[in-house]
Amino acid sequence: MLVLTKYFGFLVSNAPCCPPRLIGRCYANERPCYNRSDYFFWDEVHPTEAYNQLTATRSYYDSYNSGFTYPMDIKNLVEQKTKMELESINESTSKLSASS
């Protein structure tokens, strides 16, 4: 995971941005790290906003063969669904026109 985090621009992957207490929550009134986008983890278990943004963007726009999304990204999945719905509407319209 360390290699991937550096590949995607995260400089810190072995420490949280917000050091947690024993119960897992950040200390009250303590400032988290200044450079949040450099961190992979916000606390011990949750990724940072920067990681969530990367995941959302890659999931939506990634190419077919990147390995991040398989077998296709969300954008292409939506386009395929829309195309199928339009074809179904066109087919229904054609049947109605033919029967008139």
VEXKOL-39495 format. One line per field, with one value per residue (C-alpha): residue number from 1; residue in one letter; chain; z, y, x. Coordinates in Angstrom, 1 decimal, decimal comma, always signed. Layout:
<sites>
k	[NUM ...];
r	[A ...];
c	[A ...];
up	[Z ...];
north	[Y ...];
east	[X ...];
</sites>
This chain:
<sites>
k	[1 2 3 4 5 6 7 8 9 10 11 12 13 14 15 16 17 18 19 20 21 22 23 24 25 26 27 28 29 30 31 32 33 34 35 36 37 38 39 40 41 42 43 44 45 46 47 48 49 50 51 52 53 54 55 56 57 58 59 60 61 62 63 64 65 66 67 68 69 70 71 72 73 74 75 76 77 78 79 80 81 82 83 84 85 86 87 88 89 90 91 92 93 94 95 96 97 98 99 100];
r	[M L V L T K Y F G F L V S N A P C C P P R L I G R C Y A N E R P C Y N R S D Y F F W D E V H P T E A Y N Q L T A T R S Y Y D S Y N S G F T Y P M D I K N L V E Q K T K M E L E S I N E S T S K L S A S S];
c	[A A A A A A A A A A A A A A A A A A A A A A A A A A A A A A A A A A A A A A A A A A A A A A A A A A A A A A A A A A A A A A A A A A A A A A A A A A A A A A A A A A A A A A A A A A A A A A A A A A A A];
up	[+0,0 +0,7 -3,0 -4,2 -1,7 -3,0 -6,6 -6,0 -4,2 -0,5 +1,4 +4,7 +4,8 +8,1 +10,5 +10,8 +10,2 +13,5 +16,2 +18,0 +21,7 +23,0 +21,8 +18,3 +18,2 +17,7 +20,8 +21,4 +20,7 +19,1 +15,6 +13,0 +10,6 +8,5 +5,2 +5,2 +1,5 +2,0 +4,4 +3,4 +6,8 +8,7 +11,9 +12,5 +10,1 +7,9 +4,8 +4,2 +2,0 -0,5 -0,8 -1,0 -3,8 -5,7 -5,3 -6,5 -9,5 -10,5 -10,1 -12,3 -15,0 -15,1 -18,2 -18,8 -18,5 -15,6 -13,0 -10,7 -12,1 -13,6 -16,0 -16,5 -14,8 -13,5 -16,4 -19,0 -17,0 -16,9 -20,6 -21,4 -19,2 -20,8 -24,3 -23,5 -22,1 -25,2 -27,5 -25,5 -25,9 -29,6 -30,0 -28,2 -30,3 -33,5 -32,5 -31,7 -35,1 -36,9 -35,3 -36,1];
north	[+0,0 +2,4 +2,3 +3,0 +5,9 +7,6 +6,9 +8,8 +11,7 +10,8 +11,6 +10,1 +6,7 +5,3 +7,9 +9,6 +13,3 +13,5 +11,4 +9,5 +8,8 +5,3 +5,1 +6,0 +9,6 +12,6 +14,7 +17,5 +21,0 +19,6 +20,7 +18,0 +18,1 +21,3 +19,5 +17,2 +16,3 +14,7 +12,2 +8,9 +8,4 +11,0 +8,8 +5,2 +3,8 +6,5 +7,8 +11,6 +13,7 +13,7 +9,9 +9,9 +12,5 +10,4 +7,3 +9,0 +10,5 +7,3 +5,3 +7,6 +8,4 +5,6 +3,7 +0,1 -1,4 +0,6 -2,1 +0,5 -0,1 -3,4 -4,2 -0,5 +2,9 +4,4 +6,9 +4,2 +2,1 +5,0 +5,7 +2,0 +2,0 +5,2 +3,8 +0,7 +2,7 +4,9 +1,8 +0,3 +3,6 +3,7 +0,1 +0,7 +3,8 +2,0 -0,8 +1,8 +3,5 +0,2 -0,8 +2,5];
east	[+0,0 +2,9 +3,9 +0,4 -0,1 +3,1 +2,1 -1,2 +0,5 +0,1 +3,3 +2,1 +0,5 +1,8 +0,3 -3,1 -3,6 -5,6 -3,9 -6,6 -7,2 -7,6 -11,2 -10,4 -11,6 -9,4 -8,5 -11,0 -9,6 -6,4 -5,6 -5,2 -2,2 -1,8 -1,3 -4,3 -4,1 -0,7 -2,2 -3,9 -5,6 -7,6 -7,7 -6,8 -9,5 -10,9 -9,3 -8,9 -11,1 -8,2 -8,3 -12,1 -11,9 -9,3 -11,5 -14,6 -12,9 -11,1 -14,3 -16,2 -13,7 -11,1 -10,4 -11,5 -8,0 -6,6 -7,4 -8,9 -12,4 -13,4 -15,0 -15,9 -16,0 -19,2 -19,4 -19,4 -21,9 -24,3 -23,9 -24,5 -27,6 -28,9 -28,2 -30,2 -33,1 -33,2 -33,1 -36,0 -38,0 -37,3 -38,3 -41,6 -42,2 -41,6 -44,0 -46,7 -46,1 -46,3 -49,6 -51,3];
</sites>
